[in-house]
Amino acid sequence: MKEITVIVDNRAGMLADISTALAAQSVNIESIDGEAAESRGIIRLTVDNYDIALQALRDGGFQAVSEDALLIRLKDEPGALAKAASRFKDAHINIRSLRIVRRERGYALVTLVTEDNDAARELVADVLAM
């Protein structure tokens, strides 16, 4: 799974500008998450067509990068995320980003990006969703 990260100025209308650039190229946003820290912000999203989305964002003047993310499926219960995170801690694999993208039918879908996705993929092979 690929995840797009966009570094933006923290200003009114930024979400409208990004979503308009993607809509103009018929790109569907599947998930989106944004955070602001003073004058800058980070928007992370998944879309149905990464190549077109990246080009649309870059053509729109946005600083956008794509990176591979793992998608794992955890039981939706207290401690499930702690158990998964402990695996990374014990293996000394740093998690760069993590996001719960959906919760349904007793499970949570979680995307994560690590400093070593190949090793991480092996570490959580039993809970990979894709």
C-alpha positions as CSV (number, residue, x, y, z in Angstrom):
1,M,0.0,0.0,0.0
2,K,1.3,3.5,-0.8
3,E,0.7,6.6,1.3
4,I,1.2,10.1,0.1
5,T,2.6,12.8,2.4
6,V,2.1,16.4,1.5
7,I,4.0,19.2,3.4
8,V,1.9,22.4,3.3
9,D,1.7,25.9,4.7
10,N,-0.8,26.0,7.5
11,R,-3.4,28.3,6.0
12,A,-7.1,28.4,5.4
13,G,-8.2,26.7,2.2
14,M,-5.3,24.2,2.0
15,L,-7.6,21.2,2.2
16,A,-9.8,22.7,-0.5
17,D,-6.8,23.3,-2.8
18,I,-5.5,19.7,-2.4
19,S,-8.9,18.0,-2.8
20,T,-9.7,20.2,-5.8
21,A,-6.3,19.3,-7.5
22,L,-7.1,15.6,-7.0
23,A,-10.7,15.9,-8.1
24,A,-9.7,17.6,-11.3
25,Q,-7.8,14.5,-12.2
26,S,-10.6,12.1,-11.1
27,V,-8.6,10.9,-8.1
28,N,-10.6,9.5,-5.3
29,I,-9.3,10.1,-1.7
30,E,-9.6,6.9,0.3
31,S,-8.3,8.2,3.6
32,I,-6.9,11.5,4.8
33,D,-5.3,12.8,8.0
34,G,-3.8,16.2,8.6
35,E,-1.9,17.9,11.4
36,A,-0.6,21.5,11.8
37,A,2.3,22.8,13.8
38,E,2.5,26.6,13.8
39,S,3.1,27.7,10.2
40,R,3.4,24.2,8.6
41,G,1.2,21.2,8.2
42,I,1.4,17.6,7.1
43,I,-1.4,15.9,5.2
44,R,-1.2,12.1,4.7
45,L,-3.6,10.4,2.4
46,T,-4.3,7.2,0.4
47,V,-5.9,7.4,-3.0
48,D,-7.2,5.1,-5.7
49,N,-4.5,6.2,-8.2
50,Y,-1.1,7.2,-6.7
51,D,0.7,8.0,-9.9
52,I,-1.9,10.5,-11.1
53,A,-2.4,11.9,-7.6
54,L,1.3,12.6,-7.2
55,Q,1.5,14.3,-10.5
56,A,-1.6,16.3,-9.9
57,L,-0.2,17.5,-6.5
58,R,3.2,18.3,-7.9
59,D,1.6,20.2,-10.9
60,G,-0.4,22.1,-8.3
61,G,2.8,23.2,-6.6
62,F,2.5,20.9,-3.6
63,Q,5.5,19.2,-2.0
64,A,4.2,15.6,-2.2
65,V,6.1,12.3,-1.7
66,S,4.9,8.7,-1.7
67,E,6.1,6.0,0.5
68,D,5.2,2.4,1.1
69,A,3.0,1.7,4.1
70,L,2.1,-1.6,5.6
71,L,-1.6,-2.3,6.3
72,I,-2.2,-4.5,9.3
73,R,-5.4,-5.9,10.8
74,L,-5.7,-6.0,14.6
75,K,-8.5,-7.1,16.9
76,D,-10.4,-4.0,18.0
77,E,-9.8,-4.5,21.7
78,P,-7.7,-2.8,24.5
79,G,-4.0,-3.8,24.2
80,A,-4.0,-5.0,20.6
81,L,-2.0,-2.0,19.4
82,A,0.3,-2.2,22.4
83,K,1.1,-5.8,21.5
84,A,1.8,-4.9,17.9
85,A,3.9,-1.9,18.9
86,S,5.9,-4.1,21.3
87,R,7.0,-6.3,18.4
88,F,8.6,-3.3,16.8
89,K,10.2,-2.2,20.0
90,D,11.7,-5.6,20.7
91,A,13.0,-5.8,17.1
92,H,14.4,-2.2,17.3
93,I,12.4,-1.1,14.3
94,N,11.4,2.6,14.5
95,I,7.8,3.4,13.4
96,R,7.8,6.7,11.5
97,S,4.0,7.0,11.1
98,L,0.9,5.1,12.2
99,R,-2.7,5.6,11.6
100,I,-5.9,3.7,12.4
101,V,-7.8,4.1,9.2
102,R,-10.9,2.0,9.9
103,R,-12.6,0.1,12.7
104,E,-15.3,-2.4,11.8
105,R,-16.6,-5.9,12.7
106,G,-14.3,-6.2,15.7
107,Y,-11.1,-5.3,13.9
108,A,-9.0,-2.2,13.2
109,L,-7.1,-1.5,10.0
110,V,-3.8,0.3,10.7
111,T,-1.3,1.8,8.3
112,L,2.2,2.2,9.4
113,V,5.5,3.2,7.8
114,T,8.8,2.1,9.4
115,E,12.4,2.7,8.9
116,D,12.7,-0.9,7.6
117,N,9.5,-2.0,6.0
118,D,11.0,-5.3,4.7
119,A,11.9,-6.4,8.2
120,A,8.6,-5.0,9.6
121,R,6.6,-6.9,7.0
122,E,8.2,-10.1,8.2
123,L,7.6,-9.1,11.8
124,V,3.8,-8.7,11.3
125,A,3.2,-11.2,8.5
126,D,0.5,-12.9,10.6
127,V,-1.6,-9.7,10.7
128,L,-0.9,-8.1,7.3
129,A,-4.1,-7.1,5.6
130,M,-2.5,-6.8,2.1
